[in-house]
Amino acid sequence: MLQVDDIHTYYGESHALQGVSLSVAEGETTCLLGRNGAGKSTTLKSIMGVTPPRQGSIRFRDEPITGLPAHRIARCGIALVPEDRRIFAGLSVQQNLEVAMRVGTATHKRQAVERVFDSYPMLAGLRDQDGATLSGGQQQMLAIARALVAEPALLLLDEPNEGLAPVIVEQISELLDRLAASTTILFTEQNLAFALRHAQRGYILQKGRIVFAGSGNELRNQPEILEKYLSVA
């Protein structure tokens, strides 16, 4: 579904990604692991067109998307849940969902939002509340729901557990299990146990380069790799 080949992304003159290549198969849950500053978020932003690479290529469903603006990439069927969630202050939970709808009549959009509320009863009870006043866990659920309301083929999740209490992390974990049944997912994570629970394929980034690529089982069975690049036993 997604093929990233030798991309180089910069912030000014800082060479953030230095030849990153990865692939995500349809129906697969894939994880990008790495320490802070390794390039995980930049990789997702490069795929989404937020920080487009200067070199290399990105293809989605065999179509080139390198250099397209983010809104065009979204229309292709990719959605990003950023690490900082980007909840729209001053808009209710329901309005946050409605603005994410790409196309459709008012009736279609209303039905799509109601389907989301059926799947997220916690949000349904908050539909009229300002999104900015939600707790961190509620905002993360809203950010994921907002991405899903447009029915993307590929969901990009950037550090979905960042700053959340363990009970909320478990809820996110259960949600990921549900989503994996129907959605292709690429997520970044520092919580190794969470990543190993969900990832069918894993990549490790270090200083803007891929230093490991393999199946989830290969990642689980190589503690020396985890120790070397993630500082865990």
PyMOL commands that set and color helices and strands:
alter all, ss='L'
color gray80, all
select helices_A, chain A and resi 40-48+70-76+93-98+106-119+121-124+131-133+136-148+166-180+192-198+216-220+223-230
alter helices_A, ss='H'
color red, helices_A
select strands_A, chain A and resi 2-11+14-24+29-33+55-60+63-64+78-81+154-158+184-189+201-206+209-215
alter strands_A, ss='S'
color yellow, strands_A
deselect
rebuild
show_as cartoon
